[in-house]
Amino acid sequence: MANPITELPRKVVPRQELERRLAAAPMQHAEAILVAFDLLEEAHAQGLLDMLHGAVGSKDAIFGKLAEYARQPLSTQALRNLLILGKLFGSIDPEALIQVAAPAAEDEPPSLWKIFKQIRSKDARRGLSIAVMLLSSLGHSADETTAFRSQTK
């Protein structure tokens, strides 16, 4: 049969425990603490601490404005567009971009026939289609924005 525990855990006073841990901190951290103090002093000198203090003090107003902007349909559309563009750019092979950014050193630019042959490829037509759809969407958005501005004047 098991014996009952006769020893009770010692009572810990939080303040005394903190003082003990602080006193027992090794000297090897002294340099890191001094660097942290230097960083804190520089942040104070540059006004960063005042800015952070103001931001923390006005957090309700800041979050209110962020929520207001997030509720607008344009913000939702912008976020969706960014996610789609991120997915599109993530799918592009980096080697293909390197070839576009730094084409092979040729004495002469490619002939019109060579360019035409490249355009006839399925990948080039798909890319041209995406570019034309993007330009069409931008033109449509610009037209709506112009119409909106003329209505508000």
N, C-alpha and C positions, 0 to 999 in steps of 0.2 A: 504494500500500500504506500502511496506517496506521502511524503512528509510535507506539512504546510510550510510556506515561506515565512521564516521568522524575521528576516531582515527587511525593514521598510526602506523605500527610497528616500534619500535625503531631500529635504525641502530646498528648492532652488529659488533664490531671490533674483529676479531678472536684472536688476540694476547691478548687483554684485557680480553676477555672471558676466555681464557686459564689461565691467571694469576688469575682471580677471582676464577675459579674452583680449582686451585691448593691451593690458600690461604684458601678456604673453606673446603678443604679435612679434614675429621675428624681424630682426633689423634688415634683412634682405629686402623688405618691402619699403624701406625708407626712401629710396630713390624714386620708386613709382609714386609714392605719396607726394613727394616734392614736385614731381612732374605734373601731377593732378592739381596741386595748388597753383603752379605756374599757369596751367591751362585755364583754371578758374579765374585767376587774376587777369589774364589776357581777354577772356570773354567779358569780364566786367569792364575793362578798359575800352573795348570796342562797342559796348552797349548791347551785347547779345543777351546778357542776363536781364536787362531792363525790358528788352523786346519779349523774351520768354515770359517774364513776369506779367507783362501786359496781355500776352496771348492767353496765359492761364487765367488771368482775371476776367477776360472777355470771352471765355470759351463758349458761353451760351449764344452770344451774338454770332461768333464765327460758325458754330455748328448750325445755327439757324439759317445763315446765308447759304452754307453748303447744301443744306437740305432743300432750300428754296430753289437753288440752281439745279439740283439733282432731279427735282420734280418736273422740270420743263422737258417737253418732248425733244427739243434740240440736244439736250445733254444726253438723253438716252440714245438718240441716233448717233451722236458723236462717239459715245462709248462703244456702241455696236460696230461702228465703222472702224474704230481703232482695233478692236478684236479681230475683225475680218482682215484688215490690212496686216496685222501681226501674223495671222495664220498664213496669208498669202506670201509674205516675205519670208516666213519660216520655211516654206516649201521650196523656195528657190535654191538651187544648188550653188554653193559658194564658188565652186570652180567656174561655173558659167559667168558669174559676175566678175570674176578675176579676168576672164577672157574679154569681157566687154570693157572693163575699166582699163586694161592694159593689153590692147590688141597686139598681135604678133607684128614685129617690126618689118613692114613691107616697104619697098621702095615707092610703090604707087598705091593709091587707094583702089579698092576693088572696083571692077568694071560694073556697068549697069546690068549686064547679063548675069554676073555672079550675084549681085544684089537681088535681081529678079528671081533667080533660082532659090535663093534663101527665103524670099517672101512666099514662094509657092509651097514651102514645107508646112506640114500640119501644125507644128509648134509655133512657127512664125505667124500663121493665120490666126491661131488661138490668141497669141499675144496681141496682135493688131486688133482683134475683136475686143479684147478686154480694154485696150487703150481707147478705142473709139467709144465703147460704152461708158467708160469713166469720163471722157471729155463731154459726152452727151449729158450725163448726169450733172456734171459741173455747170454746163451751160443752162440746163433746166433749173438748177438751184439758183444760179445767178439771175435768171429771168424772174423767178419767184421773189427773190430778195429785192430786186429792182421794183417789182410791182408792189411789194409790201411797203417799201420806203415811200413810193409815190402816194400810197393811200394814207400814210401817217402824216404827211405834210399838210 
